[in-house]
Amino acid sequence: MLIKVTTAKHLKEYKLELSFNDGLRRTIDLKKHLAGPIYQPLKNVEYFKSFTLNRWTIEWENGADFAPEFLHKLALEQNPKSDKQLTSK
């Protein structure tokens, strides 16, 4: 299965709540992952909050993005015991 980010919500600072197409939903903190020139503008929280959701993942106007597989792995690493899963409506 190809992993995709299906919803993304800014919570505070560099924390996002992400949902994935496999039903996983977790809060992640991207603060430690903003290294390199493309991510410099994202260190400004106001700019960080300006992400959009494309067909696969989150992205910013300057071209910065994160692979959905990376975000999924990070979500599991940062919250391994969380039981916060999407529920069917």
Secondary structure, DSSP 8 states (H G I E B T S, - for coil): ----EEEEEEEETTEEEEEETTSBEEEEE-GGG--SGGGGGGGSHHHHTT-EE-SSSEE-TTS-B--HHHHHHHHHHHSTT---B----
